[in-house]
Amino acid sequence: MSNENKTIHEFDFSLICEYFSNVERQGPGSPEATLKALGFIDNLTSQSRIADLGCGTGGQTMTLAQNVPGQVTGLDLFPDFITIFNRHAERLGLERRVKGMVGSMVETLPFEKESLDLIWSEGAIYNIGFERGLNEWKRYLKKNGYIAVSEASWFTAERPAEIYDFWMRHYPEIDTIPNKVAQMQKAGYVPVATFVLPENCWTEHYFAPCCQIQEAFLKRHEGNQTVKELIAGQRHEMALYHQYKAFYGYVFYIGKKI
Ligand code: SAM
């Protein structure tokens, strides 16, 4: 299909996918942080069913799958990410246990009620919203099943106007860690653990690989306004992080369904 036949949205999404397909992670995180979160989860066996919602190209899913038994399903809205995800699984010899599928986390999920032992979601629950995600996804978990999600959170009770306004525009559901834990409790989980993702989850594992591909991406799409804006937005986000990282970050929240 030529670009003239595409809607603006299709075009934007395909550019965003192309950009993020070139990096291992589409958000802050690291194998060490994934493994640390996994350390709070017990009782997984070869019969376990695990879902990674908003899995992207599967950076964290592969770490997960290499360290737990059972079947792992990655779900993401973008088919291109799922194609890369399944290629990764195959390359690692995990394709019998790890499958990526296209789907939306805000719709009915392709799992039976009370069938999952673990729901994982790194840097993606914001697409449905933290509280709504915790509430709606709970029905797919078995009793005593776990949820592990990473979510943007405030570290302080007060924060500078510039970073407050940025988050209010992009994700007003950002909140403090105690408030997020209270939401988890209210949604019917025992809050098992929380921890702040270390700075290198942003700098080394997310920003640095993105920086490496930005110039080539700009060159490949020279003159394209959407691409210019996408990269400018990325660079702005990185500058804000460096300036205001004392006030916010990503936090892992691990809960057990009551
Ligand atoms: N979990 C990956 C990681 O940490 O690298 C990806 C995180 S990225 C910030 C957010 C992901 O959510 C993207 O892969 C995006 O395609 C996916 N996404 C956005 N809306 C979605 C939806 N409604 N259902 C499923 N996935 C969605």
Boltz pocket constraint, residues with backbone or C-beta under 6 A from the ligand:
constraints:
  - pocket:
      binder: B
      contacts: [[A, 24], [A, 25], [A, 26], [A, 27], [A, 28], [A, 29], [A, 53], [A, 54], [A, 55], [A, 56], [A, 57], [A, 58], [A, 59], [A, 60], [A, 75], [A, 76], [A, 77], [A, 78], [A, 81], [A, 103], [A, 104], [A, 105], [A, 106], [A, 121], [A, 122], [A, 123], [A, 124], [A, 127]]
      max_distance: 6.0
